[in-house]
Amino acid sequence: MAGARKGKKKGAKAAQDAPVAASAKGKAARAQEGTPPKEQLHDGPSLAVLPDAVLLQILSWLPVEDLLRAARVCRRWRKLTARPEAWRHADVVMTSSTCKKQVWLLERAPQLRLLDMSGLATADDWGFEHDEAVWDAWERLDCMDCPARQLDIRVERDGCAKIGLLEKWGPKLERLKLRLGTWFSQFGRERGQLHVAIKEVGKMDLLTHLDLTYELHKGAHGGYDKELGKGCPSLVSFTFHFPTVQDYKHWKEVVLDVLTHKSGQLTELALLASDKCPEVPAELWPAIGRCTQLRRLAVPTPPGLAVVGQLPLLRDLSLQPSKNASLPRKTREALLSGHAVLGALQRLELQLPPPMRGSADRMAALLDELLSRICSEVRCLSLTGGCYPAAVMAGLLKDVTRMPALTELRLCAVKDIESEHLGQLAASGRLKVVCLKDISMKLEASLESSLSALGRSLHLKIH
């Protein structure tokens, strides 16, 4: 009898343990598949039915404040928001009026993508009213570890506090957008700070992307920026904004030094024009031609665009002339001289020059030669600006639709688009995406039907 009772007790215990073991196995299986447990499907939030991979994609597009709220929804979401994938697009823009709230976010955010401090004044800035919130923000920032992989910062006049952050956070930064203000180098104290700022940038071993705006005041001493070329061992992308003040000597040395030392590692280069400096100086083009690893190049035109023939890996070309640059004849010669390399481009961005006086046919001939004959492998074409007669615009779009590999077209700030032009795009069998931004359309009775036809035939984006 005693043996029978023992057997019954063991059987009952095994029967009780079986559901527990099955539940444990089910939880382990769901954890491997990234699916939520059964109880969360009924009692949890509505998004609980989604697997972890999908939830991470959704969370990664939330603002920082909403991401912090999401961490309090449930234990599962708290674990997801702690992963770096959830912060891929997280940005914080800090200004003097919102710094108190933004610092609160920074102290709780694990890793931002971008911290934009260009609009935040320092307590030492001249003419700045000493606000207690800004003083407190700088004190808390000074005690904080680097909160972002990318930093956008503007240093102007007395920028000791911001240079201090560059020194403190620099070793962990991967991307930096540094804007040195026009008056930063006018006086002796600021000259010393300029040297320190550039020296700190040169020490950033993890920095891969540098975007530099350097407004050196006329008459200030140069020679500080040799640190850029010798430092930044991981640099692969360099963007330089031409100054808007007439210092025609020093900034060329800055760019030339970087191109000379980084010619074998740069894959992206952008030299962006200004009204005072509308073109790349001739002495810089040979150095650009020696950067044989370039895959993306953004420059104003001309005079030395033929150097692209020395860049065998180039796949992305952006021509962005300033509004005061004189282009027509030089543009034709420069573009057509780069025939071999232009034929391998996959993305072309072109700011259309103003119509030539006397004849629009020459513009049509240039665009026909460029788009339909040379750039045969271009998949994405972006055209900005331009106001041409309807016949010239129709011819341009006809050339576009004949490009054999083109699947995406972006038109920005193009004037007087007609329904006939949209019909041409809708009839193209190759285009998959058309993006229209800041364009003006002529009001016609058939305009609405043309837009509808364009939307049915491909993916249409209108900004």
Summary of the structure (lengths in Angstrom):
residues: 463
radius of gyration: 29.0
end to end distance: 85.6
largest distance: 116.4
contacts: 1433
relative contact order: 0.04
helix: 44%
strand: 17%
